[in-house]
Amino acid sequence: MVVNVNFQVVSNEFQSKRLDKMTDKTEKKHKTLEQAQQEGKYIRKVRSFVKREGRLTKGQERALTEHWQTIGLNHGDGLIDIKALFGNDNPVVLEIGFGMGKSLVEMAKAAPQINFIGVEVHKPGVGACISLAVEQGVENLKVYEHDAIEILADCIPENSLTTVQLFFPDPWHKKKHHKRRIVSADFVETLRKKLNVGGVFHMATDWENYAECMLEDMQSAQGYKNLSTNNDYVPRPDSRPLTKFENRGQRLGHGVWDLQFERVD
Ligand SMILES: C[S@@+](CC[C@H](N)C(=O)[O-])C[C@H]1O[C@@H](n2cnc3c(N)ncnc32)[C@H](O)[C@@H]1O
């Protein structure tokens, strides 16, 4: 059975309610999503984002048109050869959900001896990131405009990353939407395999309940060591610039929790 999803552009909340209902219905029909997939059925997955088709500015559009060939990566090209891609053997940082890319470009500019790969689903954000990278003369950065879950599954080799960064992922505040949060037991296990032994998964959030869930998932996961001396959170490292999202949170008086876990196995 093919589940055709024909969405209208309506409010995000309404759209995500519809998605929840559809996925729940599908899950009831099949014992598990995995089982249904094994049977060759197409299932609309629960995603960590709702695609917002915001308009591109002229600058973003130009950046995408003129620089995609050099900075953009395509999901359809499959598994990447990172050394060939960057022309060197430098350490590699993967950032998931970089928003408009301001802090990612800042980090890449400050560390030319490190290769950066960004993944973001929001097209204007990808355009803004490329535009800024070109303006700043950053050459150690490549970006995908695609779902990070699929990029991890299809494009990133195992044991290839020095760091994975996940800064201020969508918190999906309501309990019934927690299943949309990108951090889960499966996700952290997928990342563990993509990291080198000794590589670090760095998360930051300004939503306390999400920080607690991240900590729980990481503490239950095998093969990671918490880099916090108190076995919980770490202070914001100097290498992480304040993101646009975080600046806004600070103005609103939100706390911020950073977590860093090293792959040990
Ligand atoms: C709350 S914003 C934070 C953006 C940025 N990290 C910051 O701190 O300013 C979360 C971002 O993650 C992106 N995102 C959510 N799920 C994603 C996924 N599965 N793959 C790629 N990007 C994703 C969203 O489009 C959004 O831009």
The ligand as a MOL file (V3000), in Angstrom:
LIG
                    3D

  0  0  0     0  0            999 V3000
M  V30 BEGIN CTAB
M  V30 COUNTS 27 29 0 0 0
M  V30 BEGIN ATOM
M  V30 1 C 15.7230 25.6620 16.0610 0
M  V30 2 S 16.6310 25.6720 14.5970 0 CHG=1
M  V30 3 C 18.2920 25.9800 15.1280 0
M  V30 4 C 19.1770 26.4680 14.0370 0
M  V30 5 C 20.6380 26.7370 14.4120 0
M  V30 6 N 21.3130 25.5170 14.8300 0
M  V30 7 C 20.7280 27.8050 15.4900 0
M  V30 8 O 21.0590 27.4610 16.6280 0
M  V30 9 O 20.4660 28.9800 15.1840 0 CHG=-1
M  V30 10 C 16.6700 23.9410 14.1280 0
M  V30 11 C 17.0890 23.7330 12.6810 0
M  V30 12 O 17.2060 22.3410 12.4100 0
M  V30 13 C 16.7130 22.0880 11.1000 0
M  V30 14 N 16.3490 20.6480 11.0430 0
M  V30 15 C 15.4090 20.0120 11.7680 0
M  V30 16 N 15.3790 18.6920 11.4930 0
M  V30 17 C 16.3450 18.4980 10.5440 0
M  V30 18 C 16.7910 17.3420 9.8360 0
M  V30 19 N 16.2450 16.1270 10.0580 0
M  V30 20 N 17.7710 17.4980 8.9340 0
M  V30 21 C 18.3330 18.7190 8.6980 0
M  V30 22 N 17.9510 19.8550 9.3430 0
M  V30 23 C 16.9700 19.7350 10.2540 0
M  V30 24 C 15.5470 23.0400 10.9570 0
M  V30 25 O 15.2390 23.2900 9.6040 0
M  V30 26 C 16.0910 24.2790 11.6830 0
M  V30 27 O 16.7480 25.1520 10.8000 0
M  V30 END ATOM
M  V30 BEGIN BOND
M  V30 1 1 1 2
M  V30 2 1 2 3
M  V30 3 1 2 10
M  V30 4 1 3 4
M  V30 5 1 4 5
M  V30 6 1 5 6
M  V30 7 1 5 7
M  V30 8 2 7 8
M  V30 9 1 7 9
M  V30 10 1 10 11
M  V30 11 1 11 12
M  V30 12 1 11 26
M  V30 13 1 12 13
M  V30 14 1 13 14
M  V30 15 1 13 24
M  V30 16 1 14 15
M  V30 17 1 14 23
M  V30 18 2 15 16
M  V30 19 1 16 17
M  V30 20 1 17 18
M  V30 21 2 17 23
M  V30 22 1 18 19
M  V30 23 2 18 20
M  V30 24 1 20 21
M  V30 25 2 21 22
M  V30 26 1 22 23
M  V30 27 1 24 25
M  V30 28 1 24 26
M  V30 29 1 26 27
M  V30 END BOND
M  V30 END CTAB
M  END
